[in-house]
Amino acid sequence: MLKEVIVVEGKSDIAAVKRAIDADCIATGGFHLTKNVLRTVSGAYNRRGIIILTDPDSAGENIRNYLSKNFPNAKHAHISRDEGTFGDDIGVENASPEAIRNALAKVHTLTADFREEFTVAEMISLKISGCEDSSRLRDKISAILGVGYCNTKTFVRRLNAYGVTRAEFTEALACCTR
């Protein structure tokens, strides 16, 4: 059993996680987190630690940001949009057990020390931003690094905050541009 408790958005997400790994989970019930849910998450955070695994969409990102502010030492796992999409539906519940295990294998924790290893200007020069195929390239690199689907500004913030090394970034970029 996984030590940390996995925080997801809904009951279908819990079912998907349980198909992938033996772990305890808490569902937020969407963005309108109740006091009871926050107490439950807080208890798990203080006793065992939590891993935030929200949907790769804007609502999931909002929930992740809110939880991150309240639980700064939480760990983060991300599935890619491709792995979480079935038809028009995007969510953890659509991810395969392998995709969920892969996301949990690439867990990140926000670093306490701010660093600016990567910049938006660099992403533009590397064509990871501002070009026709930039979003697709950024998505591929994000999947390799396990930093989740995001726009350029969030991508740079996560690279810096998650402590991604220059070597890891360069290797992921090379894999995607071959």
C-alpha positions as CSV (number, residue, x, y, z in Angstrom):
1,M,0.0,0.0,0.0
2,L,1.2,3.5,-0.8
3,K,2.2,5.5,2.2
4,E,0.6,8.8,1.0
5,V,-3.1,9.4,0.5
6,I,-4.0,10.3,-3.1
7,V,-6.3,13.3,-3.5
8,V,-8.5,13.2,-6.6
9,E,-11.6,15.0,-7.7
10,G,-14.4,12.4,-7.7
11,K,-15.5,8.8,-7.0
12,S,-14.8,7.7,-10.6
13,D,-11.2,8.9,-10.1
14,I,-10.9,6.8,-7.0
15,A,-12.1,3.7,-8.9
16,A,-9.4,4.4,-11.6
17,V,-6.7,4.8,-9.0
18,K,-7.7,1.6,-7.2
19,R,-7.5,-0.3,-10.5
20,A,-3.9,0.8,-10.7
21,I,-2.5,0.7,-7.2
22,D,-3.4,-0.2,-3.6
23,A,-3.8,3.2,-2.1
24,D,-6.2,5.2,0.1
25,C,-7.9,8.1,-1.7
26,I,-9.9,11.2,-0.9
27,A,-12.3,12.8,-3.4
28,T,-12.6,16.5,-3.2
29,G,-16.0,16.5,-4.8
30,G,-14.9,19.1,-7.3
31,F,-13.7,22.7,-6.6
32,H,-16.3,23.4,-3.9
33,L,-14.4,21.7,-1.1
34,T,-16.4,21.4,2.0
35,K,-15.0,22.0,5.5
36,N,-15.3,18.3,6.1
37,V,-13.3,17.4,3.0
38,L,-10.6,19.9,3.9
39,R,-10.4,18.4,7.5
40,T,-10.1,14.9,6.0
41,V,-7.3,16.1,3.6
42,S,-5.6,17.9,6.4
43,G,-5.6,14.8,8.6
44,A,-4.1,12.7,5.8
45,Y,-1.6,15.5,5.0
46,N,-0.4,15.7,8.6
47,R,-0.3,11.9,9.3
48,R,0.8,10.3,6.0
49,G,1.3,13.0,3.4
50,I,-0.8,13.5,0.3
51,I,-0.3,13.2,-3.5
52,I,-2.5,15.5,-5.5
53,L,-3.7,13.8,-8.8
54,T,-6.3,16.1,-10.4
55,D,-7.8,16.1,-13.9
56,P,-5.6,17.6,-16.7
57,D,-7.9,20.5,-17.3
58,S,-8.5,24.0,-16.0
59,A,-10.9,22.8,-13.2
60,G,-8.3,20.3,-12.1
61,E,-5.6,22.9,-12.2
62,N,-7.7,25.2,-10.0
63,I,-8.2,22.5,-7.4
64,R,-4.5,21.6,-7.5
65,N,-3.5,25.3,-6.9
66,Y,-6.0,25.7,-4.1
67,L,-4.8,22.5,-2.4
68,S,-1.1,23.5,-2.9
69,K,-1.6,26.8,-1.1
70,N,-3.3,25.0,1.9
71,F,-0.9,22.0,1.9
72,P,2.5,23.3,0.7
73,N,4.4,20.1,1.2
74,A,2.0,18.0,-0.8
75,K,3.3,15.9,-3.6
76,H,2.1,16.3,-7.2
77,A,1.3,13.6,-9.8
78,H,0.1,14.4,-13.3
79,I,-1.4,12.4,-16.1
80,S,-1.2,13.9,-19.6
81,R,-4.3,15.1,-21.5
82,D,-3.9,12.3,-24.0
83,E,-3.9,9.7,-21.2
84,G,-6.9,11.3,-19.5
85,T,-9.1,11.8,-22.6
86,F,-11.9,9.6,-23.7
87,G,-14.1,11.2,-26.4
88,D,-15.0,14.7,-25.1
89,D,-14.3,13.8,-21.4
90,I,-11.0,14.6,-19.7
91,G,-10.2,13.2,-16.4
92,V,-8.2,10.8,-14.2
93,E,-11.1,8.3,-14.5
94,N,-10.2,7.8,-18.2
95,A,-6.5,7.0,-17.6
96,S,-5.3,3.5,-17.8
97,P,-3.8,1.8,-14.7
98,E,-0.4,2.0,-16.4
99,A,-0.8,5.8,-17.0
100,I,-1.7,6.3,-13.3
101,R,1.2,4.1,-12.1
102,N,3.5,6.1,-14.4
103,A,2.2,9.4,-13.0
104,L,2.8,8.2,-9.5
105,A,6.3,7.1,-10.4
106,K,7.1,10.7,-11.4
107,V,5.8,12.5,-8.3
108,H,7.1,16.0,-7.6
109,T,7.2,18.2,-4.6
110,L,7.4,21.9,-4.8
111,T,10.8,23.2,-3.8
112,A,11.1,25.6,-0.9
113,D,13.9,27.6,-2.7
114,F,12.8,29.7,-5.6
115,R,15.0,29.3,-8.6
116,E,14.8,30.6,-12.2
117,E,16.6,27.9,-14.2
118,F,14.0,28.1,-17.0
119,T,12.3,31.2,-18.5
120,V,9.5,31.9,-20.8
121,A,11.9,33.6,-23.2
122,E,13.9,30.4,-23.4
123,M,10.7,28.4,-24.2
124,I,10.0,30.8,-27.1
125,S,13.5,30.4,-28.5
126,L,13.1,26.6,-28.3
127,K,9.7,26.8,-30.0
128,I,8.0,25.4,-27.0
129,S,5.9,28.5,-27.0
130,G,4.6,30.9,-29.7
131,C,4.6,28.5,-32.6
132,E,1.9,26.5,-34.3
133,D,2.9,23.1,-32.8
134,S,4.2,24.5,-29.4
135,S,1.3,23.2,-27.3
136,R,1.8,19.7,-28.6
137,L,5.5,19.8,-28.0
138,R,5.1,21.2,-24.5
139,D,2.5,18.5,-23.8
140,K,5.0,15.8,-24.9
141,I,7.8,17.2,-22.8
142,S,5.4,17.6,-19.8
143,A,4.4,14.0,-20.1
144,I,8.0,12.8,-20.1
145,L,8.9,15.0,-17.1
146,G,5.6,14.4,-15.2
147,V,4.8,18.0,-14.8
148,G,1.3,17.9,-16.3
149,Y,-0.6,19.7,-19.1
150,C,-0.2,23.5,-18.8
151,N,0.4,26.8,-20.7
152,T,3.9,28.1,-21.1
153,K,3.9,30.3,-18.0
154,T,2.8,27.4,-15.8
155,F,5.2,25.0,-17.5
156,V,8.1,27.3,-16.7
157,R,6.9,27.7,-13.1
158,R,6.6,24.0,-12.6
159,L,10.0,23.2,-14.2
160,N,11.5,25.7,-11.7
161,A,9.3,24.8,-8.7
162,Y,9.6,21.0,-9.1
163,G,13.4,21.1,-9.4
164,V,13.6,19.7,-12.9
165,T,17.3,19.7,-13.9
166,R,18.7,21.1,-17.1
167,A,19.8,17.6,-18.0
168,E,16.3,16.1,-17.5
169,F,14.8,18.9,-19.6
170,T,17.3,18.6,-22.4
171,E,16.8,14.9,-22.6
172,A,13.0,15.2,-22.7
173,L,13.3,17.9,-25.4
174,A,15.6,15.7,-27.4
175,C,13.2,12.8,-27.2
176,C,10.4,14.9,-28.5
177,T,12.3,16.6,-31.4
178,R,13.9,13.5,-33.0
